[in-house]
């Protein structure tokens, strides 16, 4: 990443974006490129530009969230005005809030009230509204409906143990004709995506949220050990050894090519799986992620992305109007229908067109509204350190470098060191 960062410094980024001569205001928005993110972003900003007579340039952000945050921090620390609007993760407001415009009072309260209150809370630091929700996310279990039926299963697995049992049976059967077939794929690479996956495993077993709401490090407990022991057992059994290098798109590629029975991913994977180039079109089911056991609970990590206006933008008023349009009901509805991005506007979950395109939006509504938050609020500016320590520790358990017990003991020590005298 260091080599990559050295190649794309502030000066070269400015040069790459160029100086567009256009009538009216010219803005630049930083958008991600996972799945259909970039395409959806470009279509949305083009519609706004056409309506307003302004010009919007789109900067393609790195796919991995860790790389994206590092680039944003470099830009913002230099007080660069190159980018006017940033697409930010739901866990970044506490890290980046000093660099963004307070949208409270600049966006009508009625518009803010349209969004899920919990996500507005996540975007609020102190009294400052750092960003407006663009789309929300929660981890989901994707499965092959045809293969469950073929092997005698009537429904998706309810527990992780059931998933492992079903995956073994299906994998063994399918490998007679397809040696590349896998039982389960997920995000196992050492990055923020693994933090999300592992939080789901641990929380579903009753192991908490790494750091509790009072700031106490709680990760070293028997339930977390059970969860990591279960997850580590999947590697080379129902998941390929290479799963420890997979991000979202890697897992989706295997599942969508017909080479996996189960997949953990975000809602965006649904519309792509139904595309004409998908080998599993019409054969995909979506369910809540399994529980940790008979006494466990379903857990889905809260994800999602927001739009924030840079304090260093020379066109803040226009940037705020762009954010209002992109996060508004018309654009959120379009994105939901065309690319299965979950709206943050409550009323769209009763919209017939949205539900027709995404049938699971209605049946899994509670998954999206009660998703488990990562401990970004309580850890504030130190969240990125916490997440990196956590994903690195989990990765060591998945790759067999350390036992789950050793991993969690060391992680507890590392997190308390990061905490110091307080978050």
C-alpha positions, 0 to 999 in steps of 0.5 A: 500500500505504501508504494501505491500511496507514494504514486498517488500523492496529492499533487498527482491526484490533482493533475489526474483529475485535471482542470475542467472548463465548464459553465457554472460550478465544477465539483469532484466527488470521490466514489467507490468502485465495488460492484456497481458503485462507480456506475451508479455514482456516475449516473446519479451525478450526471442527472444532477449536473443536467438538471442544474447546469453544473459539472461533476467529475468523479474520482474513483476511490480504491476498492479496499476501505483501508486504502480509501481511508488512507487516501482520504486522510492524506487529502484532508490533512493537507486541506486539499480542495481537490475533492468536494464530496467524499463517500465515507464509511459508516464507521468514519465520522468519528475519525474524519469529522473535523474535516467536513461541513456540519450539515445540520441547519444546511439540510432541511430537518424534514429530509434528515428525519426521512432516514433511519434514526440510527444511521443519522446518529452514527453520522453525528459527532457531538452536535455535528452532522458529519454526513448524510446517509446514501445507502445502508448495508448489513451482512447477508447469507446467499445460498443456492436454492437449487442445490439445497433442494437437490441435497434434501434441504428445505431451508437455509441453515439456522446456525453456523454448525448447520451451515458447515454440515450442509456445505460439506454434503453439497460440496462433496456431491458437487465436486464429483463433476466440479473439482473447483466447487466450494461450500462457503466463501466469505471475506477472509482478507486482513482488512475492514471486511474481515472485521465485519465478518468476524464481528458477526461470528463473535456477536452471534455466539454472544461474544460481544462487540470487541469493545463495549459501549462503556469503552471496556475491551471485552474481546477475550471471552469463551464465546469469542473463542468458540466463534473463531474456532468454528470459523478457523475450521472452515478453511480448507474444509468448506472454504478454500485456503485462499479465502484468507485473501478474499474481499467482497468481489473475490467471494462474489466472483466464485459464487456467481460463477456457480462454484459455491453453495453459500456466500456471505456478502452485502445486498449489492451482490443480489442484482449482480447475481441476477444479471444475464452474465450470472451462472446462478441467475434465478437460483439465489436465495437470501437469508439472515446470517446463521446464529452461533448456536441454539441459544445464539442470535442472528448477527449482521454487521451494520455497513453502508456509505454516506456523503460528506462535504469537505470543509476545504471545498470552494463550492460548499453550497453546490456540494451540499445540493449535490449531496441532498440530491444523491441521498434523496428519495428519487435517487435512492429508489433508482439505486435500489431498483437498478443495483439493490443498494439498500435505501436509508429512507424508511418509506422506500421499504414499502415501495412496490417497485423497490420490493419487486426488484429486491423481494428480500428487502421486505422479509429481511427488513429487521436485519437492516434496521437492527444490524450490529454496529462496529465499536467506532462510536466509543473508540472514536479517532482510534477506531481504525487502529482497533479494527486493524488489530482485530482483523489482523488477529482474526486473520492469524486464527484463520491462517493457523498462525495462532490458536484462537485462545492465543489470538484473543489474549494477545488482542486484548493486550493490544487493544488495551495498549491502543486505548491507553488512558482512554478512547 
